[in-house]
Amino acid sequence: MAKGINLAIFKHFFDSTKNSSLLLLGGVIFSLILANSAFSSTFESILTTKIDLSVANFNLDFSISAWINDGLMAIFFLLVGLEIKRELIEGELSSVKKASLPVFAALGGMLVPALIYMAFNAGKSTASGWGIPMATDIAFALAIVGALGNRIPLSLKIFLAALAIVDDLGAILVIAIFYSNDLHWDAMGIAAAITAGLFLLNYLGVKKIIYYLIPGIFLWYFVHHAGIHATIAGVILAFSIPTNPVKEASPLEKLEHSLAIPVNFLIMPIFALANTNIVIKSELFQVFGDALGLGIMGGLLVGKTIGVTFFSWLAVKLKIAKLPKGVNWNHILGMGMLAGIGFTMSIFISMLSFSNPLYIAEAKFAILCASIIAAILGYLYLTSLNKRSSGSTNKASTKTNP
């Protein structure tokens, strides 16, 4: 695909995530207000209300909260999977040369935070939360980049988007491998058969999306009942949808375009509303001194910055990759700071990590604090770089034009 087409796809993706972040932020704020108001118990009772959509032998009796986290978020993961596959086929991850830097950066941005978390929590009851600081929230991170406007190169924005997409793939693998339990092999066998059928449709050249979506619903059901988190079904379905590297819109691109608005402007804000209902108590402020909070905040704020920057430097030093045009190491350091915005995926993993409500509340509060700090630090640092660059340019111009 031509460079111009790639940039058009990126700009559409960038604009949708950037704009939706305002609604996502609104959902966070409204949820916090509700949780700390007289309506707190009412809000909680609504979230725990059961909605039974069972049909015949298909058990679909879940709470509203479960429908959001297991149902709606499967659609979110479907969109993430579509974005990952598109990038692998025709985007910034479509060749070793293009993919090397964001892949290395994302790898460092996952490994170092996990190691920092375990340095604080190894051997403790909170050790299972090691996956929490590995994630980057693409919507909020790109929103901050959007606020910077033309003060940073477009190539840097593309680098961050590619990094976040690889990061999402890593988080998906972590959830599938480490946060699934009590596996039921009969349901897993049916899910595997449906998966094989979906990829057979792709192989046979079937283009109509409906022939993938209907089996995809059954795939979601059997993956859920197999003991694997149901959102993984969305990713499996996404990778079975046909695409191509040419200008003509593929079924994958059509479905991605159709899902972008409902996911970014409805599902993600609903998720934020349902899952950031943190009751602010004095106990929560212990996150600034206990192992759980220090592991999450240290992982997101320090681990992400070090991991992204060092692994990027390593990739360039080993001549595996090179810096994008117009990007320098100070830019990469700033992107590492913004990668510490872990919000959506981090909260999601925290709910899979713990059964103790206090741990979950502490983890959410630590994620919220770290993400706000990362956003502010990243924005201020990249803004200061632009000012210094502008100042240097002006001085040079004055010297050459006395």
Secondary structure as a PSIPRED ss2 file (coil, helix, strand):
# PSIPRED VFORMAT (PSIPRED V4.0)

   1 M C   1.000  0.000  0.000
   2 A C   1.000  0.000  0.000
   3 K H   0.000  1.000  0.000
   4 G H   0.000  1.000  0.000
   5 I H   0.000  1.000  0.000
   6 N H   0.000  1.000  0.000
   7 L H   0.000  1.000  0.000
   8 A H   0.000  1.000  0.000
   9 I H   0.000  1.000  0.000
  10 F H   0.000  1.000  0.000
  11 K H   0.000  1.000  0.000
  12 H H   0.000  1.000  0.000
  13 F H   0.000  1.000  0.000
  14 F H   0.000  1.000  0.000
  15 D H   0.000  1.000  0.000
  16 S H   0.000  1.000  0.000
  17 T H   0.000  1.000  0.000
  18 K H   0.000  1.000  0.000
  19 N H   0.000  1.000  0.000
  20 S H   0.000  1.000  0.000
  21 S H   0.000  1.000  0.000
  22 L H   0.000  1.000  0.000
  23 L H   0.000  1.000  0.000
  24 L H   0.000  1.000  0.000
  25 L H   0.000  1.000  0.000
  26 G H   0.000  1.000  0.000
  27 G H   0.000  1.000  0.000
  28 V H   0.000  1.000  0.000
  29 I H   0.000  1.000  0.000
  30 F H   0.000  1.000  0.000
  31 S H   0.000  1.000  0.000
  32 L H   0.000  1.000  0.000
  33 I H   0.000  1.000  0.000
  34 L H   0.000  1.000  0.000
  35 A H   0.000  1.000  0.000
  36 N C   1.000  0.000  0.000
  37 S C   1.000  0.000  0.000
  38 A C   1.000  0.000  0.000
  39 F C   1.000  0.000  0.000
  40 S H   0.000  1.000  0.000
  41 S H   0.000  1.000  0.000
  42 T H   0.000  1.000  0.000
  43 F H   0.000  1.000  0.000
  44 E H   0.000  1.000  0.000
  45 S H   0.000  1.000  0.000
  46 I H   0.000  1.000  0.000
  47 L H   0.000  1.000  0.000
  48 T H   0.000  1.000  0.000
  49 T C   1.000  0.000  0.000
  50 K E   0.000  0.000  1.000
  51 I E   0.000  0.000  1.000
  52 D E   0.000  0.000  1.000
  53 L C   1.000  0.000  0.000
  54 S C   1.000  0.000  0.000
  55 V E   0.000  0.000  1.000
  56 A C   1.000  0.000  0.000
  57 N C   1.000  0.000  0.000
  58 F E   0.000  0.000  1.000
  59 N C   1.000  0.000  0.000
  60 L C   1.000  0.000  0.000
  61 D E   0.000  0.000  1.000
  62 F E   0.000  0.000  1.000
  63 S E   0.000  0.000  1.000
  64 I H   0.000  1.000  0.000
  65 S H   0.000  1.000  0.000
  66 A H   0.000  1.000  0.000
  67 W H   0.000  1.000  0.000
  68 I H   0.000  1.000  0.000
  69 N H   0.000  1.000  0.000
  70 D H   0.000  1.000  0.000
  71 G H   0.000  1.000  0.000
  72 L H   0.000  1.000  0.000
  73 M H   0.000  1.000  0.000
  74 A H   0.000  1.000  0.000
  75 I H   0.000  1.000  0.000
  76 F H   0.000  1.000  0.000
  77 F H   0.000  1.000  0.000
  78 L H   0.000  1.000  0.000
  79 L H   0.000  1.000  0.000
  80 V H   0.000  1.000  0.000
  81 G H   0.000  1.000  0.000
  82 L H   0.000  1.000  0.000
  83 E H   0.000  1.000  0.000
  84 I H   0.000  1.000  0.000
  85 K H   0.000  1.000  0.000
  86 R H   0.000  1.000  0.000
  87 E H   0.000  1.000  0.000
  88 L H   0.000  1.000  0.000
  89 I H   0.000  1.000  0.000
  90 E H   0.000  1.000  0.000
  91 G C   1.000  0.000  0.000
  92 E C   1.000  0.000  0.000
  93 L C   1.000  0.000  0.000
  94 S C   1.000  0.000  0.000
  95 S C   1.000  0.000  0.000
  96 V H   0.000  1.000  0.000
  97 K H   0.000  1.000  0.000
  98 K H   0.000  1.000  0.000
  99 A H   0.000  1.000  0.000
 100 S H   0.000  1.000  0.000
 101 L H   0.000  1.000  0.000
 102 P H   0.000  1.000  0.000
 103 V H   0.000  1.000  0.000
 104 F H   0.000  1.000  0.000
 105 A H   0.000  1.000  0.000
 106 A H   0.000  1.000  0.000
 107 L H   0.000  1.000  0.000
 108 G H   0.000  1.000  0.000
 109 G H   0.000  1.000  0.000
 110 M H   0.000  1.000  0.000
 111 L H   0.000  1.000  0.000
 112 V H   0.000  1.000  0.000
 113 P H   0.000  1.000  0.000
 114 A H   0.000  1.000  0.000
 115 L H   0.000  1.000  0.000
 116 I H   0.000  1.000  0.000
 117 Y H   0.000  1.000  0.000
 118 M H   0.000  1.000  0.000
 119 A H   0.000  1.000  0.000
 120 F H   0.000  1.000  0.000
 121 N H   0.000  1.000  0.000
 122 A C   1.000  0.000  0.000
 123 G C   1.000  0.000  0.000
 124 K C   1.000  0.000  0.000
 125 S C   1.000  0.000  0.000
 126 T C   1.000  0.000  0.000
 127 A H   0.000  1.000  0.000
 128 S H   0.000  1.000  0.000
 129 G H   0.000  1.000  0.000
 130 W H   0.000  1.000  0.000
 131 G H   0.000  1.000  0.000
 132 I H   0.000  1.000  0.000
 133 P H   0.000  1.000  0.000
 134 M H   0.000  1.000  0.000
 135 A C   1.000  0.000  0.000
 136 T C   1.000  0.000  0.000
 137 D C   1.000  0.000  0.000
 138 I H   0.000  1.000  0.000
 139 A H   0.000  1.000  0.000
 140 F H   0.000  1.000  0.000
 141 A H   0.000  1.000  0.000
 142 L H   0.000  1.000  0.000
 143 A H   0.000  1.000  0.000
 144 I H   0.000  1.000  0.000
 145 V H   0.000  1.000  0.000
 146 G H   0.000  1.000  0.000
 147 A H   0.000  1.000  0.000
 148 L H   0.000  1.000  0.000
 149 G H   0.000  1.000  0.000
 150 N H   0.000  1.000  0.000
 151 R H   0.000  1.000  0.000
 152 I C   1.000  0.000  0.000
 153 P C   1.000  0.000  0.000
 154 L H   0.000  1.000  0.000
 155 S H   0.000  1.000  0.000
 156 L H   0.000  1.000  0.000
 157 K H   0.000  1.000  0.000
 158 I H   0.000  1.000  0.000
 159 F H   0.000  1.000  0.000
 160 L H   0.000  1.000  0.000
 161 A H   0.000  1.000  0.000
 162 A H   0.000  1.000  0.000
 163 L H   0.000  1.000  0.000
 164 A H   0.000  1.000  0.000
 165 I H   0.000  1.000  0.000
 166 V H   0.000  1.000  0.000
 167 D H   0.000  1.000  0.000
 168 D H   0.000  1.000  0.000
 169 L H   0.000  1.000  0.000
 170 G H   0.000  1.000  0.000
 171 A H   0.000  1.000  0.000
 172 I H   0.000  1.000  0.000
 173 L H   0.000  1.000  0.000
 174 V H   0.000  1.000  0.000
 175 I H   0.000  1.000  0.000
 176 A H   0.000  1.000  0.000
 177 I H   0.000  1.000  0.000
 178 F H   0.000  1.000  0.000
 179 Y C   1.000  0.000  0.000
 180 S C   1.000  0.000  0.000
 181 N C   1.000  0.000  0.000
 182 D C   1.000  0.000  0.000
 183 L C   1.000  0.000  0.000
 184 H C   1.000  0.000  0.000
 185 W H   0.000  1.000  0.000
 186 D H   0.000  1.000  0.000
 187 A H   0.000  1.000  0.000
 188 M H   0.000  1.000  0.000
 189 G H   0.000  1.000  0.000
 190 I H   0.000  1.000  0.000
 191 A H   0.000  1.000  0.000
 192 A H   0.000  1.000  0.000
 193 A H   0.000  1.000  0.000
 194 I H   0.000  1.000  0.000
 195 T H   0.000  1.000  0.000
 196 A H   0.000  1.000  0.000
 197 G H   0.000  1.000  0.000
 198 L H   0.000  1.000  0.000
 199 F H   0.000  1.000  0.000
 200 L H   0.000  1.000  0.000
 201 L H   0.000  1.000  0.000
 202 N H   0.000  1.000  0.000
 203 Y H   0.000  1.000  0.000
 204 L C   1.000  0.000  0.000
 205 G C   1.000  0.000  0.000
 206 V C   1.000  0.000  0.000
 207 K C   1.000  0.000  0.000
 208 K C   1.000  0.000  0.000
 209 I C   1.000  0.000  0.000
 210 I H   0.000  1.000  0.000
 211 Y H   0.000  1.000  0.000
 212 Y H   0.000  1.000  0.000
 213 L H   0.000  1.000  0.000
 214 I H   0.000  1.000  0.000
 215 P H   0.000  1.000  0.000
 216 G H   0.000  1.000  0.000
 217 I H   0.000  1.000  0.000
 218 F H   0.000  1.000  0.000
 219 L H   0.000  1.000  0.000
 220 W H   0.000  1.000  0.000
 221 Y H   0.000  1.000  0.000
 222 F H   0.000  1.000  0.000
 223 V H   0.000  1.000  0.000
 224 H H   0.000  1.000  0.000
 225 H H   0.000  1.000  0.000
 226 A H   0.000  1.000  0.000
 227 G C   1.000  0.000  0.000
 228 I C   1.000  0.000  0.000
 229 H C   1.000  0.000  0.000
 230 A C   1.000  0.000  0.000
 231 T H   0.000  1.000  0.000
 232 I H   0.000  1.000  0.000
 233 A H   0.000  1.000  0.000
 234 G H   0.000  1.000  0.000
 235 V H   0.000  1.000  0.000
 236 I H   0.000  1.000  0.000
 237 L H   0.000  1.000  0.000
 238 A H   0.000  1.000  0.000
 239 F H   0.000  1.000  0.000
 240 S H   0.000  1.000  0.000
 241 I C   1.000  0.000  0.000
 242 P C   1.000  0.000  0.000
 243 T C   1.000  0.000  0.000
 244 N C   1.000  0.000  0.000
 245 P C   1.000  0.000  0.000
 246 V C   1.000  0.000  0.000
 247 K C   1.000  0.000  0.000
 248 E C   1.000  0.000  0.000
 249 A C   1.000  0.000  0.000
 250 S C   1.000  0.000  0.000
 251 P H   0.000  1.000  0.000
 252 L H   0.000  1.000  0.000
 253 E H   0.000  1.000  0.000
 254 K H   0.000  1.000  0.000
 255 L H   0.000  1.000  0.000
 256 E H   0.000  1.000  0.000
 257 H H   0.000  1.000  0.000
 258 S H   0.000  1.000  0.000
 259 L H   0.000  1.000  0.000
 260 A H   0.000  1.000  0.000
 261 I H   0.000  1.000  0.000
 262 P H   0.000  1.000  0.000
 263 V H   0.000  1.000  0.000
 264 N H   0.000  1.000  0.000
 265 F H   0.000  1.000  0.000
 266 L H   0.000  1.000  0.000
 267 I H   0.000  1.000  0.000
 268 M H   0.000  1.000  0.000
 269 P H   0.000  1.000  0.000
 270 I H   0.000  1.000  0.000
 271 F H   0.000  1.000  0.000
 272 A H   0.000  1.000  0.000
 273 L H   0.000  1.000  0.000
 274 A H   0.000  1.000  0.000
 275 N H   0.000  1.000  0.000
 276 T C   1.000  0.000  0.000
 277 N C   1.000  0.000  0.000
 278 I C   1.000  0.000  0.000
 279 V C   1.000  0.000  0.000
 280 I C   1.000  0.000  0.000
 281 K C   1.000  0.000  0.000
 282 S H   0.000  1.000  0.000
 283 E H   0.000  1.000  0.000
 284 L H   0.000  1.000  0.000
 285 F H   0.000  1.000  0.000
 286 Q H   0.000  1.000  0.000
 287 V H   0.000  1.000  0.000
 288 F H   0.000  1.000  0.000
 289 G C   1.000  0.000  0.000
 290 D C   1.000  0.000  0.000
 291 A H   0.000  1.000  0.000
 292 L H   0.000  1.000  0.000
 293 G H   0.000  1.000  0.000
 294 L H   0.000  1.000  0.000
 295 G H   0.000  1.000  0.000
 296 I H   0.000  1.000  0.000
 297 M H   0.000  1.000  0.000
 298 G H   0.000  1.000  0.000
 299 G H   0.000  1.000  0.000
 300 L H   0.000  1.000  0.000
 301 L H   0.000  1.000  0.000
 302 V H   0.000  1.000  0.000
 303 G H   0.000  1.000  0.000
 304 K H   0.000  1.000  0.000
 305 T H   0.000  1.000  0.000
 306 I H   0.000  1.000  0.000
 307 G H   0.000  1.000  0.000
 308 V H   0.000  1.000  0.000
 309 T H   0.000  1.000  0.000
 310 F H   0.000  1.000  0.000
 311 F H   0.000  1.000  0.000
 312 S H   0.000  1.000  0.000
 313 W H   0.000  1.000  0.000
 314 L H   0.000  1.000  0.000
 315 A H   0.000  1.000  0.000
 316 V H   0.000  1.000  0.000
 317 K H   0.000  1.000  0.000
 318 L C   1.000  0.000  0.000
 319 K C   1.000  0.000  0.000
 320 I C   1.000  0.000  0.000
 321 A C   1.000  0.000  0.000
 322 K C   1.000  0.000  0.000
 323 L C   1.000  0.000  0.000
 324 P C   1.000  0.000  0.000
 325 K C   1.000  0.000  0.000
 326 G C   1.000  0.000  0.000
 327 V C   1.000  0.000  0.000
 328 N C   1.000  0.000  0.000
 329 W H   0.000  1.000  0.000
 330 N H   0.000  1.000  0.000
 331 H H   0.000  1.000  0.000
 332 I H   0.000  1.000  0.000
 333 L H   0.000  1.000  0.000
 334 G H   0.000  1.000  0.000
 335 M H   0.000  1.000  0.000
 336 G H   0.000  1.000  0.000
 337 M H   0.000  1.000  0.000
 338 L H   0.000  1.000  0.000
 339 A C   1.000  0.000  0.000
 340 G C   1.000  0.000  0.000
 341 I C   1.000  0.000  0.000
 342 G C   1.000  0.000  0.000
 343 F H   0.000  1.000  0.000
 344 T H   0.000  1.000  0.000
 345 M H   0.000  1.000  0.000
 346 S H   0.000  1.000  0.000
 347 I H   0.000  1.000  0.000
 348 F H   0.000  1.000  0.000
 349 I H   0.000  1.000  0.000
 350 S H   0.000  1.000  0.000
 351 M H   0.000  1.000  0.000
 352 L H   0.000  1.000  0.000
 353 S H   0.000  1.000  0.000
 354 F C   1.000  0.000  0.000
 355 S C   1.000  0.000  0.000
 356 N C   1.000  0.000  0.000
 357 P H   0.000  1.000  0.000
 358 L H   0.000  1.000  0.000
 359 Y H   0.000  1.000  0.000
 360 I H   0.000  1.000  0.000
 361 A H   0.000  1.000  0.000
 362 E H   0.000  1.000  0.000
 363 A H   0.000  1.000  0.000
 364 K H   0.000  1.000  0.000
 365 F H   0.000  1.000  0.000
 366 A H   0.000  1.000  0.000
 367 I H   0.000  1.000  0.000
 368 L H   0.000  1.000  0.000
 369 C H   0.000  1.000  0.000
 370 A H   0.000  1.000  0.000
 371 S H   0.000  1.000  0.000
 372 I H   0.000  1.000  0.000
 373 I H   0.000  1.000  0.000
 374 A H   0.000  1.000  0.000
 375 A H   0.000  1.000  0.000
 376 I H   0.000  1.000  0.000
 377 L H   0.000  1.000  0.000
 378 G H   0.000  1.000  0.000
 379 Y H   0.000  1.000  0.000
 380 L H   0.000  1.000  0.000
 381 Y H   0.000  1.000  0.000
 382 L H   0.000  1.000  0.000
 383 T H   0.000  1.000  0.000
 384 S H   0.000  1.000  0.000
 385 L H   0.000  1.000  0.000
 386 N H   0.000  1.000  0.000
 387 K H   0.000  1.000  0.000
 388 R H   0.000  1.000  0.000
 389 S H   0.000  1.000  0.000
 390 S H   0.000  1.000  0.000
 391 G H   0.000  1.000  0.000
 392 S H   0.000  1.000  0.000
 393 T H   0.000  1.000  0.000
 394 N H   0.000  1.000  0.000
 395 K H   0.000  1.000  0.000
 396 A H   0.000  1.000  0.000
 397 S H   0.000  1.000  0.000
 398 T H   0.000  1.000  0.000
 399 K H   0.000  1.000  0.000
 400 T H   0.000  1.000  0.000
 401 N C   1.000  0.000  0.000
 402 P C   1.000  0.000  0.000
